[in-house]
Amino acid sequence: MTELTTTERTIRDFLLKELLYDKQLSDLGPEDMLLNDGLLDSIGILQTVTFCEQTFEIAIPDDELLPEHFESLRAIGQLVDRRLADAHVLGRQAQ
């Protein structure tokens, strides 16, 4: 399995414990297709958004709730990292 970033690992742990607990996915990788394989549905996306917003202290606006941002663990991690970078830039501008 490809190495996970810290963000991806945190999200993966959440998915496996809270949403995919009834599946045998101990080898879930960063590029595995969550939507196409039926592992993540619309309710799961909303739960993942809520988890990411609370855990990483970010806001994910409605215009970022696109299927391609949730198609894989890597895509979700990139969305979170992008929002973290945006929040960091905005925080520095406010100082």
C-alpha positions as CSV (number, residue, x, y, z in Angstrom):
1,M,0.0,0.0,0.0
2,T,1.2,3.5,-0.8
3,E,2.3,5.5,2.2
4,L,-0.4,7.6,3.8
5,T,0.0,11.2,4.9
6,T,-0.9,12.1,8.4
7,T,-4.2,13.7,7.2
8,E,-5.1,10.6,5.2
9,R,-4.3,8.3,8.1
10,T,-6.6,10.3,10.4
11,I,-9.4,10.1,7.9
12,R,-8.8,6.5,7.1
13,D,-9.0,5.6,10.8
14,F,-12.3,7.5,11.0
15,L,-13.7,5.8,7.9
16,L,-12.8,2.3,9.1
17,K,-14.0,2.7,12.7
18,E,-17.2,4.8,12.1
19,L,-18.5,4.2,8.5
20,L,-16.9,1.0,7.2
21,Y,-16.8,-1.0,10.4
22,D,-18.8,-3.8,8.9
23,K,-16.5,-4.3,5.9
24,Q,-13.2,-6.2,5.8
25,L,-11.0,-3.2,4.6
26,S,-7.9,-3.4,6.7
27,D,-6.0,-2.9,3.4
28,L,-7.9,0.3,2.4
29,G,-5.4,2.3,0.4
30,P,-5.3,6.0,-0.6
31,E,-6.4,5.4,-4.2
32,D,-9.2,2.9,-3.5
33,M,-12.4,4.1,-5.0
34,L,-14.8,4.9,-2.2
35,L,-17.8,6.1,-4.3
36,N,-17.5,3.8,-7.3
37,D,-17.1,0.7,-5.0
38,G,-20.2,1.8,-3.0
39,L,-18.2,2.3,0.2
40,L,-19.2,5.9,0.7
41,D,-22.7,7.2,0.1
42,S,-24.2,10.7,0.5
43,I,-24.8,10.2,4.3
44,G,-21.2,8.9,4.6
45,I,-19.9,12.0,2.8
46,L,-21.8,14.3,5.2
47,Q,-20.4,12.4,8.2
48,T,-16.9,12.6,6.7
49,V,-17.3,16.3,6.2
50,T,-18.5,16.8,9.8
51,F,-15.6,14.7,11.1
52,C,-13.0,16.6,9.0
53,E,-14.4,20.0,10.0
54,Q,-14.3,19.2,13.7
55,T,-11.0,17.3,13.7
56,F,-9.0,19.6,11.5
57,E,-10.8,22.8,12.6
58,I,-11.7,23.8,9.0
59,A,-14.8,24.7,7.0
60,I,-15.6,22.8,3.9
61,P,-18.0,25.1,1.9
62,D,-20.9,23.6,-0.1
63,D,-19.2,24.3,-3.4
64,E,-16.4,21.9,-2.4
65,L,-18.9,19.0,-1.8
66,L,-18.2,17.5,-5.2
67,P,-18.0,13.7,-5.9
68,E,-14.4,14.0,-7.1
69,H,-13.4,15.3,-3.7
70,F,-14.7,12.1,-2.0
71,E,-13.8,9.5,-4.6
72,S,-10.8,8.2,-2.6
73,L,-9.0,8.7,0.6
74,R,-6.3,10.6,-1.2
75,A,-8.9,13.0,-2.7
76,I,-10.4,13.7,0.8
77,G,-7.0,14.2,2.2
78,Q,-6.1,16.7,-0.5
79,L,-9.4,18.6,0.1
80,V,-8.6,18.8,3.8
81,D,-5.0,19.9,3.2
82,R,-6.2,22.5,0.8
83,R,-8.7,23.9,3.3
84,L,-6.0,23.9,6.0
85,A,-3.6,25.8,3.8
86,D,-6.4,28.3,3.0
87,A,-7.2,28.8,6.7
88,H,-3.5,29.3,7.4
89,V,-3.2,32.0,4.7
90,L,-6.3,33.7,6.0
91,G,-5.0,33.5,9.6
92,R,-1.7,35.1,8.6
93,Q,-3.5,37.9,6.7
94,A,-5.6,38.7,9.8
95,Q,-2.5,39.3,11.9
